[in-house]
């Protein structure tokens, strides 16, 4: 079967990109399928035989910052409905016809405009959702340091009123227009099935009006490898450094714990503020490592006592938790969003209430003071991903959705060649 896999970025940028590369290899390995990639050109992109058909790079924040009519038009025509994406995808499909399209993150760089190209060619569309953009223009259900669902009921104008997107009127206006225009054009109705990695996301989609029979829950996958289960005396966070991630709470909690060090891996808009906060309230207790490639990140996970996911927004299904579990590391996670679907309190990790510094500090101290129980939790965490998040099971679930999508278009998966 020939599968078009679409994702805005073709390098290891975030969890959605990790999933895109992982599922590409899975499809090639398990079914000898041919995967045709479609993405945006970027200096960090990994090599790809289809890169000549990728959409030209655009730095949307930079364009918005420049201001002016010309930049505004470039942003609107690229971020909302991209004719360039339609053109380049058509050229790709002319040379490499496909049986089905599997969409990942595409907003603002590729856009759902490509659905018109796929529909015209009778190509089924399956869309794995990695955030909440179809429900919340800010993607996170988080604004002004709090969980926010003001846009429920298609009241997307609230994102402009509150300037939720990057605290910018212009950026907020763009994402509001995205939401309204995509619905007016009927682009979301073209999608055959949406895949929700967490049950929480599926429930939210249905709550916000999406048909329950079109939203399928399929968790992420992760391959378990042999790792060195070390126990150095540090706690690890890996991910984006942004407001909704609860890092201010984490740093404050670390300041209340004795003889422990926190390593923070990642980058983001809150980096300088977090470094200043750490120097002020937890001197010499917090080390910022910046972005690490996957090999170096794995080393840090292997050497950590445990991982902390202190999010204060509705996390979908954090890939960082799966990576920790695969390395037999327990996780202290906030009780919010899809995190409780992974962290089983007292079994694979510990819960704390989002934003509660003292609760988190107490859980960190408990985990440090109980090494035997900590290692047992790590073993159970690894068993969980081996059983419920393994590649073989994910492939079966994915093929079931592909089969249903192809059937809606009068195609039989069993008749398609690998």
C-alpha positions in Angstrom: 0.0 0.0 0.0 1.2 3.5 -0.8 0.7 5.9 2.1 1.1 9.6 2.0 2.4 10.8 5.4 2.1 14.6 5.9 3.8 16.6 8.7 4.9 20.2 8.7 8.4 19.4 9.9 10.7 16.7 8.7 13.2 16.7 11.6 13.0 15.9 15.3 11.2 19.0 16.6 8.6 17.7 19.0 6.5 14.7 19.9 4.5 14.9 16.6 7.7 14.6 14.6 8.9 11.7 16.7 5.6 9.9 16.0 5.8 10.7 12.3 9.2 9.2 11.9 8.4 6.2 14.2 5.2 5.4 12.3 7.0 5.7 9.0 9.5 3.1 10.0 6.7 0.9 11.4 4.7 0.9 8.2 7.8 0.1 6.1 8.8 -2.7 8.5 5.5 -4.3 9.3 3.7 -4.3 6.0 6.4 -3.4 3.4 4.3 -0.4 2.6 5.7 2.5 0.6 5.6 5.8 2.6 5.7 9.0 0.6 6.5 12.0 2.8 5.2 15.6 2.3 6.5 18.4 4.5 8.1 21.9 4.6 11.6 22.6 3.5 13.9 23.4 6.4 17.7 23.5 7.0 17.3 20.9 9.8 15.3 18.4 7.7 16.5 14.8 7.5 17.2 13.5 4.0 14.2 12.5 2.0 13.8 11.3 -1.6 10.6 13.4 -1.9 12.1 16.7 -0.6 12.0 18.4 -4.0 8.2 18.5 -3.6 8.2 20.0 -0.1 6.6 23.3 0.5 9.0 26.3 0.7 10.0 27.3 4.2 8.2 30.2 5.9 9.0 31.6 9.3 5.5 32.8 10.4 6.5 34.6 13.7 9.2 36.5 11.8 6.8 37.5 9.1 4.3 38.7 11.7 6.9 40.6 13.5 7.9 42.5 10.3 4.4 44.0 10.0 3.3 45.7 6.8 0.7 44.7 4.3 3.0 42.5 2.2 4.0 40.3 5.2 0.4 40.2 6.4 -0.7 38.9 3.1 2.0 36.3 3.0 1.0 35.0 6.4 -2.7 34.9 5.7 -2.3 33.1 2.3 0.2 30.6 3.7 -1.2 30.0 7.2 -4.9 29.7 6.4 -5.2 28.2 2.9 -2.0 27.5 1.1 -2.3 27.4 -2.7 1.5 26.6 -2.8 0.8 23.4 -0.7 -1.9 22.4 -3.1 0.4 22.9 -6.0 3.4 21.1 -4.7 1.3 18.2 -3.4 -0.4 17.8 -6.8 3.0 17.6 -8.4 4.1 14.9 -5.9 0.9 12.9 -6.4 1.2 13.1 -10.2 4.6 11.3 -9.9 3.8 9.2 -6.8 0.1 8.3 -6.6 -1.1 7.1 -3.2 -3.8 4.9 -1.7 -4.4 6.8 1.5 -3.2 9.9 3.3 -2.1 10.0 7.0 -2.0 13.6 8.3 0.0 14.8 11.3 0.5 18.5 12.3 -0.1 20.7 9.3 -1.6 24.0 10.6 0.0 27.3 9.5 2.7 25.7 7.2 0.9 23.2 5.0 -2.7 23.8 6.0 -5.9 21.6 5.4 -6.1 23.2 1.9 -4.4 20.0 0.7 -7.6 18.1 1.6 -9.2 19.5 -1.6 -6.4 17.9 -3.6 -6.8 14.6 -1.9 -10.6 14.6 -2.2 -10.4 15.3 -5.9 -8.3 12.2 -6.3 -10.5 10.1 -4.0 -7.7 9.6 -1.5 -9.0 8.7 2.0 -7.8 11.0 4.8 -6.8 9.8 8.3 -5.7 12.6 10.7 -3.7 11.9 13.9 -4.3 14.9 16.3 -1.3 15.9 18.4 -2.9 19.0 20.0 -6.2 20.7 20.4 -6.1 23.1 17.5 -9.4 22.0 16.0 -11.1 22.9 19.4 -8.8 25.8 20.6 -7.1 28.3 18.3 -4.3 28.5 20.9 -3.9 24.7 20.6 -3.5 24.2 24.4 -6.7 25.2 26.2 -4.4 27.5 28.2 -4.4 31.3 28.4 -3.3 33.9 31.0 -1.7 31.1 33.2 -4.9 29.1 33.5 -6.9 26.4 31.7 -9.3 28.1 29.3 -12.2 26.8 27.2 -13.7 30.2 26.2 -13.8 29.2 22.5 -16.2 26.3 23.1 -19.2 26.5 20.8 -17.2 27.9 18.0 -16.7 31.2 19.9 -13.2 31.5 18.4 -13.4 35.3 18.5 -12.4 35.0 22.1 -8.8 34.2 21.1 -8.6 37.7 19.6 -10.3 39.4 22.6 -7.8 37.7 25.0 -4.8 37.8 22.6 -4.2 34.2 23.6 -1.8 33.4 20.8 1.7 34.6 21.8 0.0 37.6 23.5 -0.3 39.0 20.0 -3.3 40.5 18.3 -2.0 39.7 14.8 -1.1 36.1 15.7 -4.5 35.6 17.5 -6.3 37.0 14.5 -4.6 34.6 12.1 -5.5 31.5 14.2 -9.1 32.7 14.6 -9.5 33.1 10.9 -8.0 29.7 10.4 -10.7 28.1 12.5 -13.6 29.9 10.9 -12.4 29.6 7.3 -11.6 25.9 7.5 -15.1 25.3 8.8 -16.7 27.5 6.2 -14.9 25.6 3.4 -16.0 22.3 4.9 -12.4 21.1 5.1 -12.8 19.1 8.3 -15.8 17.2 6.9 -13.5 15.8 4.2 -11.5 13.9 6.8 -12.6 10.3 7.0 -11.3 9.6 10.6 -9.5 11.5 13.3 -7.1 9.6 15.5 -6.9 10.7 19.2 -3.8 9.4 21.0 -5.5 9.9 24.4 -9.0 9.1 25.5 -9.1 12.6 27.0 -8.7 14.2 23.5 -11.3 11.9 22.0 -13.8 12.8 24.7 -13.1 16.5 24.1 -13.6 16.2 20.4 -17.0 14.6 21.0 -17.9 17.1 23.6 -17.1 19.9 21.1 -19.4 18.4 18.5 -17.3 16.0 16.4 -19.1 12.7 15.4 -18.1 10.0 17.8 -17.8 7.4 15.1 -15.2 9.5 13.3 -12.9 9.9 16.3 -10.8 6.8 17.0 -8.6 6.4 20.1 -5.2 4.9 19.2 -2.4 5.6 21.7 1.1 6.4 20.6 3.7 3.6 20.3 7.2 3.2 21.5 9.8 0.5 21.0 11.4 -0.7 24.2 15.2 -1.2 24.0 17.8 -2.4 26.3 18.9 0.5 28.5 21.2 1.1 31.4 19.1 1.6 34.4 21.3 3.9 36.5 20.2 6.0 39.5 22.2 9.1 39.6 21.0 11.7 42.0 19.1 14.0 39.6 15.5 14.5 38.5 14.8 15.1 34.8 12.4 17.2 32.8 12.4 17.2 29.0 10.2 19.2 26.8 9.2 22.7 25.7 10.0 25.6 28.0 6.7 27.4 28.0 4.1 28.7 30.4 1.7 25.8 30.3 4.3 23.2 31.2 4.4 24.0 34.9 8.1 24.6 35.1 7.8 27.5 37.5 6.0 25.2 39.9 8.7 22.5 39.4 11.6 24.9 40.1 10.0 26.1 43.2 9.3 22.5 44.4 13.0 21.7 43.8 14.0 24.6 45.9 12.1 23.0 48.8 13.9 19.7 48.5 17.3 18.9 50.0 20.2 17.3 48.1 18.6 16.9 44.7 19.4 18.4 41.3 17.0 19.1 38.5 18.2 18.8 34.8 16.0 20.6 32.3 16.3 19.5 28.7 14.7 21.6 25.9 14.2 25.1 24.8 11.3 27.6 24.4 10.1 31.1 25.1 10.3 30.8 28.9 14.0 29.8 29.0 15.5 33.1 30.2 12.8 33.7 32.8 13.2 30.2 34.1 17.0 30.5 34.3 16.6 33.7 36.3 14.0 32.1 38.6 16.2 29.1 39.2 19.2 31.3 40.0 17.2 33.3 42.5 15.3 30.6 44.4 17.3 27.4 43.7 20.9 28.3 43.1 23.1 25.4 41.9 20.1 23.0 42.0 18.9 23.4 38.4 20.9 22.9 35.2 19.6 23.9 31.8 20.9 21.6 29.1 19.1 23.1 26.1 18.2 21.0 23.1 19.8 17.5 23.0 19.7 15.1 20.2 17.9 11.8 20.8 21.0 9.9 21.7 22.1 12.4 24.4 18.6 12.7 25.7 18.3 8.9 26.1 21.5 9.0 28.1 20.0 11.6 30.5 16.8 9.5 30.8 18.8 6.4 31.6 20.8 8.1 34.3 17.9 9.9 36.0 16.2 8.7 39.2 12.8 9.6 37.7 11.1 12.1 35.4 8.7 14.9 36.3 5.9 16.1 34.0 4.5 19.1 35.8 2.0 20.3 33.1 -0.8 22.7 34.0 -2.6 22.3 30.6 -4.5 19.4 29.1 -1.6 17.3 28.0 -2.6 14.9 25.2 -0.4 11.9 25.7 3.1 13.1 26.4 5.7 11.2 24.5 8.3 12.1 27.1 6.4 9.9 29.6 6.5 7.0 27.2 10.2 7.5 26.7 10.7 7.5 30.5 8.6 4.3 30.9 10.5 2.5 28.1 13.7 3.2 30.1 12.1 1.8 33.3 11.8 5.3 34.9 8.7 6.2 36.9 7.1 9.6 36.4 5.7 12.2 38.8 2.9 13.8 36.8 0.2 16.3 37.3 -3.3 15.0 37.4 -4.6 16.7 34.2 -5.5 15.9 30.6 -4.2 12.6 29.3 -1.4 12.2 31.9 -3.5 9.9 34.2 -3.9 7.5 31.3 -0.2 6.8 31.6 0.8 7.5 35.2 -0.9 5.1 37.5 -0.6 6.5 41.0 1.6 4.3 43.2 2.2 1.8 40.3 4.1 3.6 37.4 4.6 6.9 39.2 2.9 9.4 41.5 0.3 12.2 41.0 0.3 15.7 42.3 -2.3 18.5 41.8 -1.4 20.8 38.9 0.3 24.0 40.2 0.6 22.8 43.8 4.2 23.4 44.7 4.1 21.7 48.1 2.3 18.6 46.8 5.0 18.2 44.1 7.8 18.8 46.5 6.4 16.1 48.8 6.2 13.6 46.0 9.7 14.4 44.9 11.0 13.8 48.4 9.0 10.5 48.7 10.4 9.2 45.4 14.0 10.1 46.4 13.6 8.5 49.9 12.1 5.2 48.6 14.6 3.8 46.0 13.2 0.3 46.2 9.7 1.3 45.5 10.9 3.7 42.8 12.7 0.9 40.9 9.6 -1.3 41.2 7.5 1.5 39.7 10.0 1.8 36.9 9.7 -1.9 36.1 5.9 -1.7 36.1 6.1 1.4 33.8 8.2 -0.6 31.4 5.8 -3.5 31.5 3.0 -1.1 30.7 4.5 0.2 27.5 5.6 -3.3 26.4 2.0 -4.5 26.8 -0.1 -1.5 25.6 2.1 0.7 23.6 4.1 -1.7 21.5 4.6 -1.3 17.7 2.8 -4.5 16.8 -0.4 -3.5 18.6 -0.2 0.1 17.2 0.1 -1.3 13.6 -3.0 -3.5 14.1 -5.0 -0.5 15.2 -3.7 1.7 12.5 -4.5 -0.9 9.8 -8.0 -1.2 11.1 -8.6 2.5 10.7 -7.0 2.5 7.2 -9.3 -0.4 6.3 -12.4 1.6 7.3 -11.2 4.7 5.6 -10.4 2.9 2.3 -13.8 1.1 2.5 -15.6 4.5 2.6 -14.0 5.2 -0.8 -14.8 1.9 -2.3 -11.3 0.5 -1.9 -10.2 -2.8 -0.5 -7.0 -2.9 1.6 -6.4 -6.5 0.8 -6.2 -5.7 -2.9 -3.6 -3.1 -2.5 0.0 -4.1 -3.1 2.7 -3.3 -0.6 
